[in-house]
Amino acid sequence: MSGDWLVEVENLKKWFPVRLGFFRTLITRKKMFVRAVDGISFKIGNREIFALAGESGSGKTTTGRLVLRLIKPTDGKIFFKGKDITNIPENEMKPIRRKMQVVFQDPYESLNPRMTVESIVSEPLRVHGISDQKEISERVLKALENVQLIPPEEFLFRFPHEMSGGQRQRVALARALVLNPEFIVADEPVSMLDVSIRAEILNLMLSLKEKLNTSFLYITHDLALARHIADRIAVMYLGKIVETGSVDDVILEPLHPYTQCLLTAVPNPDPASKRAKVVIKGEIPSPINPPSGCRFHTRCPKFMGDICRTREPQLTDTGKGRLVACHLYTK
């Protein structure tokens, strides 16, 4: 694998088996699976924020968990700094986990309410065998300073319920940063926060990328936030990546009908703007039995008949690093 990329994912799949009821198992012996992630590939560079966007149920969070090896993939490869970590045993994975961390979506659920801030942020250090109390204290204070919880001494002995949502998410970010990781999966890190606080957390992540040389996989459903923070973006639908490229190219000139539909849902502050409305219909189909051909064809405003219904489009290079999986661009 190339040393130019920090994280590389190749044809990654995660199928969860479906447990059927007793009587249904008597009727059918066919095994059923939730195809949460169904053959995706992408790369994340050093000091890069790579956004993964799409509706709820697209497979974004499962992808983040797979990349961190929190769950094992059904198929495909995961490389970190050129090393294949897809199937390595847990004892070999533990040192790598020091370099790969996660910030979960809900700061009200991801922090233990019985632990103080000092205990929460220092826990990763103790898990990874750092026992020197002076070093632990110094690194905890530094992590809190990095996330702008200043002065850090005022927060050390607070419990999560004594802090606001923004402060809790900063604590979650400090916990991820205390090990000086090279890569962080940020799973909808601001979706549970007030709008006034979101910009602070996003700008904090941008400053940490520059200050600490940290790369991020930023999972979101909000394309406006993705444009603000990301360098490149991949749009995901029902377990598949349908479009990828630089964030400005994808947001300003979306090619895939699904990306165009998502962008129409983003509020436009200009009342004189005449942005074309591309309406998305219905709900996202079940990943247990996804549509044949193009998975978006059941909702696509540009549906072209049998070719969309029967043939699955492959990612096509349209130039400038833009990849699109749509028959509109198939040569």
C-alpha positions in Angstrom: 0.0 0.0 0.0 1.1 3.6 -0.7 2.7 5.5 2.2 1.0 8.7 1.0 -2.3 7.6 2.7 -2.9 7.2 6.4 -6.0 5.1 6.1 -7.1 3.0 3.1 -10.2 1.0 2.7 -10.8 -1.5 -0.1 -14.1 -3.1 -1.0 -15.2 -3.1 2.6 -18.4 -5.0 3.5 -20.3 -5.6 6.7 -23.4 -7.9 6.5 -25.2 -8.5 9.8 -27.2 -11.8 10.0 -30.9 -11.4 10.6 -32.4 -13.5 13.3 -35.8 -14.8 12.1 -38.6 -16.0 14.3 -39.2 -19.6 15.0 -42.1 -20.1 12.6 -40.4 -18.1 9.9 -37.3 -20.3 10.1 -39.6 -23.3 9.5 -40.9 -21.8 6.3 -37.6 -20.6 4.8 -34.1 -21.8 5.2 -32.7 -18.8 3.3 -30.3 -16.7 5.4 -31.0 -13.0 5.4 -28.5 -10.2 6.1 -28.6 -6.5 6.8 -26.1 -5.2 4.2 -25.0 -2.2 6.2 -21.8 -1.6 4.2 -21.7 -3.3 0.9 -18.4 -2.8 -1.0 -16.9 0.6 -0.4 -13.4 2.0 -1.0 -11.8 5.3 0.0 -8.5 6.8 1.2 -7.7 9.4 3.9 -4.4 11.3 3.8 -2.2 12.8 6.5 -3.7 15.9 8.1 -6.9 15.5 6.1 -10.5 15.7 7.1 -12.5 13.3 5.0 -16.3 13.6 5.3 -18.7 10.7 4.9 -22.2 12.0 4.3 -25.7 10.6 3.7 -29.1 9.9 5.3 -29.6 7.9 8.4 -29.4 4.3 7.5 -26.8 4.7 4.8 -24.1 2.8 6.7 -21.9 5.7 7.8 -21.5 4.9 11.5 -20.9 1.2 10.7 -18.1 2.3 8.4 -16.5 4.3 11.1 -16.7 1.3 13.5 -15.2 -1.0 10.9 -12.3 1.3 10.2 -11.4 1.4 13.9 -11.8 -2.4 14.0 -14.5 -2.1 16.7 -16.4 -4.7 14.6 -14.9 -7.1 12.1 -15.7 -6.7 8.4 -17.5 -9.4 6.4 -15.1 -8.8 3.5 -12.6 -6.2 2.3 -9.4 -4.7 3.5 -8.4 -2.0 6.0 -4.9 -0.5 6.0 -3.5 1.9 8.6 -0.2 3.5 7.7 0.3 0.8 5.1 -0.3 -2.1 7.5 -3.2 -4.5 6.9 -5.2 -4.4 10.1 -8.2 -6.3 8.8 -7.7 -9.5 10.6 -4.9 -9.0 13.1 -5.5 -10.4 16.6 -6.5 -8.1 19.5 -3.1 -8.2 21.2 -1.5 -6.7 18.0 -4.4 -4.3 17.6 -4.1 -2.7 21.0 -0.9 -0.6 20.3 -2.5 0.6 17.0 -5.6 1.7 18.9 -3.4 4.4 20.6 -3.2 6.0 17.2 -6.9 5.6 16.3 -9.6 7.2 18.5 -13.3 8.0 18.3 -15.7 10.8 19.3 -19.2 9.6 19.6 -22.4 11.4 18.6 -24.1 11.9 21.9 -22.0 13.5 24.7 -24.9 12.7 27.1 -24.5 9.0 26.5 -20.7 8.6 25.8 -19.5 9.9 29.1 -19.9 7.8 32.3 -22.0 9.9 34.7 -20.3 8.5 37.7 -16.8 9.5 36.6 -15.2 12.9 37.0 -13.6 14.7 34.0 -10.2 13.8 35.3 -11.1 10.1 35.4 -12.8 10.2 32.0 -9.8 11.8 30.2 -7.1 9.8 32.0 -8.8 6.4 31.5 -7.2 5.8 28.0 -3.8 6.5 29.5 -4.3 3.9 32.2 -5.7 1.4 29.7 -2.6 1.6 27.7 -0.2 1.1 30.6 0.8 4.6 31.5 1.0 4.6 35.3 3.1 7.6 36.2 0.7 10.0 38.0 2.7 13.1 37.1 2.7 12.3 33.4 -1.0 11.4 33.5 -1.8 14.7 35.2 0.2 16.7 32.7 -1.3 15.0 29.7 -4.9 15.4 31.0 -4.4 19.2 31.7 -2.8 19.6 28.2 -5.7 17.8 26.6 -8.3 20.0 28.3 -6.3 23.1 27.3 -6.3 21.8 23.7 -10.1 21.7 23.6 -10.4 25.1 25.2 -11.6 24.0 28.7 -9.7 26.8 30.4 -8.5 26.9 33.1 -8.5 23.1 33.1 -8.1 22.8 36.9 -11.7 24.1 37.2 -13.1 21.1 35.2 -11.0 18.2 36.6 -13.4 17.2 39.4 -16.7 18.1 37.7 -19.1 15.3 36.7 -20.8 15.3 33.3 -24.2 16.5 34.6 -22.4 19.7 35.8 -21.5 20.7 32.3 -23.2 22.0 29.2 -23.6 19.9 26.0 -20.7 21.7 24.4 -18.5 21.3 27.4 -19.3 17.6 27.5 -18.4 17.1 23.8 -15.1 19.0 24.4 -14.4 16.4 27.2 -15.1 13.6 24.8 -12.7 15.2 22.3 -10.1 15.6 25.0 -10.4 11.9 25.9 -9.7 11.1 22.2 -6.8 13.5 22.0 -5.0 12.5 25.3 -3.2 9.6 23.6 -1.9 12.0 20.8 -3.7 9.9 18.0 -3.0 10.3 14.3 -6.5 9.5 13.3 -9.9 10.2 14.8 -13.4 9.0 13.7 -15.8 11.9 14.6 -19.3 10.4 14.4 -21.8 13.3 14.0 -19.9 15.1 16.8 -22.1 18.3 16.8 -25.5 17.0 15.9 -26.7 16.9 19.5 -25.4 20.4 20.3 -27.0 23.8 20.0 -26.4 25.6 16.8 -24.4 28.3 18.6 -22.0 25.7 19.9 -21.5 23.7 16.7 -19.2 26.3 15.0 -17.0 26.3 18.1 -16.5 22.6 18.1 -15.9 22.4 14.3 -13.4 25.3 14.4 -11.7 23.5 17.3 -11.4 20.4 15.2 -9.9 22.4 12.3 -7.3 24.0 14.7 -6.4 20.6 16.1 -5.8 19.2 12.6 -3.2 22.0 12.0 -1.8 22.0 15.6 -1.5 18.3 16.2 -1.4 16.9 12.6 -4.5 14.8 13.2 -6.6 13.3 10.4 -10.4 12.9 10.8 -13.1 10.7 9.3 -16.0 13.1 9.8 -19.4 11.4 9.7 -22.3 13.7 9.0 -25.7 14.1 7.4 -25.3 17.9 7.1 -23.6 18.8 3.8 -23.3 22.5 4.9 -21.2 21.5 7.9 -19.2 19.1 5.7 -18.2 21.9 3.4 -17.1 24.0 6.3 -14.7 21.4 7.8 -13.8 18.8 5.2 -11.1 18.6 2.5 -12.7 15.7 0.6 -16.1 14.1 0.8 -17.8 10.8 0.0 -21.6 10.6 -0.3 -23.0 7.3 0.9 -26.4 5.7 0.1 -27.7 2.3 1.3 -24.2 0.9 2.0 -22.6 2.2 -1.2 -20.5 5.3 -2.1 -22.3 7.1 -4.9 -20.0 10.1 -5.3 -16.7 11.3 -4.0 -14.3 14.2 -4.7 -13.0 17.5 -3.2 -15.7 19.0 -0.9 -16.0 22.2 -3.0 -16.5 20.3 -6.2 -19.1 18.0 -4.8 -21.1 20.7 -3.0 -20.9 23.3 -5.7 -21.4 21.0 -8.7 -23.0 17.8 -7.5 -23.2 15.1 -10.2 -25.2 12.3 -8.7 -29.0 12.8 -8.4 -28.8 11.7 -4.7 -26.2 14.4 -3.9 -28.3 17.0 -5.7 -31.4 15.9 -3.6 -29.4 16.2 -0.4 -28.3 19.7 -1.3 -31.8 20.9 -1.9 -32.5 20.2 1.8 -29.7 22.7 2.8 -31.2 26.1 3.7 -30.0 28.9 1.4 -29.7 32.3 3.1 -30.1 34.2 -0.2 -33.8 34.8 -0.9 -33.0 35.8 -4.5 -31.3 32.4 -5.2 -33.1 30.3 -7.8 -31.6 26.9 -7.0 -33.2 24.1 -8.9 -35.4 21.8 -6.7 -34.6 18.1 -7.1 -37.1 16.3 -5.0 -36.3 13.1 -3.3 -39.3 10.8 -2.8 -40.1 8.2 -0.1 -37.9 6.6 2.6 -34.6 4.9 2.2 -35.2 1.2 1.4 -34.4 -1.7 3.7 -30.8 -2.8 3.6 -32.0 -6.4 4.1 -33.4 -6.4 0.5 -31.9 -3.5 -1.4 -33.3 -2.6 -4.8 -31.6 -4.3 -7.8 -29.5 -2.3 -10.2 -28.9 1.2 -8.9 -30.0 1.3 -5.3 -31.3 4.8 -5.7 -33.5 4.1 -8.7 -36.7 3.7 -6.6 -36.4 7.3 -5.5 -34.4 8.9 -8.3 -35.9 11.9 -10.2 -33.7 11.1 -13.2 -34.7 7.4 -13.4 -33.9 6.0 -16.9 -35.8 2.7 -17.0 -34.3 -0.8 -17.3 -30.6 0.2 -17.2 -31.1 1.8 -13.8 -33.4 -1.1 -12.6 -31.1 -4.0 -13.7 -27.5 -2.8 -13.9 -25.5 -1.6 -10.9 -23.5 1.5 -11.8 -19.8 1.5 -11.0 -17.8 4.5 -9.8 -16.7 6.3 -12.9 -13.9 8.9 -13.0 -15.2 12.1 -14.4 -11.9 14.0 -14.0 -10.3 16.0 -11.2 -10.6 13.1 -8.8 -14.4 13.0 -9.1 -15.9 9.6 -9.0 -19.6 9.1 -9.6 -21.7 5.9 -9.6 -24.5 6.8 -12.0 -25.5 5.6 -15.5 -25.8 9.2 -16.5 -22.0 9.3 -16.6 -21.4 5.8 -17.9 -19.5 5.8 -21.2 
